[in-house]
Amino acid sequence: MSGEYTEEQVVAAVESLSGAESVQEAERVISQAAPQIQRILGEALAAGGWFDESHDSEVLRVATLPDQDERLTAVRTLLAEEARIATMIGAAIGWSLARELEKTDSGGGEK
């Protein structure tokens, strides 16, 4: 992953991932590291303030809205926002992981 990438290169690479096989292969490869990756994601979310008191207040607010339809919409919106944030941070972690892996050769030593 040396150098910078153009927006077009990133878009093309993301499109190439849309096949189920490539995602399944990636899931298989990283499944053993999943607990460590989850820990890193949790630390990044905490460091970014995503799950601090303001988040807890928002969860309480939407969970206790009196109108059922409004409450359901608010909960869905909150979940979607959380998923977007986690996805973006997860992608950044994946990008960083790819850079770290590129530093090492197949024998585990530095390039």
Secondary structure as the mmCIF struct_conf table of DSSP 4:
data_model
#
loop_
_struct_conf.conf_type_id
_struct_conf.id
_struct_conf.beg_label_comp_id
_struct_conf.beg_label_asym_id
_struct_conf.beg_label_seq_id
_struct_conf.end_label_comp_id
_struct_conf.end_label_asym_id
_struct_conf.end_label_seq_id
BEND BEND1 GLY A 3 GLY A 3
HELX_RH_AL_P HELX_RH_AL_P1 GLU A 7 SER A 16
TURN_TY1_P TURN_TY1_P1 LEU A 17 SER A 18
BEND BEND2 GLY A 19 GLY A 19
HELX_RH_AL_P HELX_RH_AL_P2 ALA A 20 ILE A 30
HELX_RH_3T_P HELX_RH_3T_P1 SER A 31 ALA A 33
HELX_RH_AL_P HELX_RH_AL_P3 ALA A 34 ALA A 47
TURN_TY1_P TURN_TY1_P2 GLY A 48 PHE A 51
BEND BEND3 ASP A 52 ASP A 52
HELX_RH_AL_P HELX_RH_AL_P4 GLU A 53 ALA A 63
TURN_TY1_P TURN_TY1_P3 THR A 64 THR A 64
BEND BEND4 PRO A 66 ASP A 67
HELX_RH_AL_P HELX_RH_AL_P5 GLN A 68 LYS A 103
STRN STRN1 THR A 104 THR A 104
TURN_TY1_P TURN_TY1_P4 SER A 106 GLY A 107
BEND BEND5 GLY A 108 GLY A 109
STRN STRN2 GLU A 110 GLU A 110
#
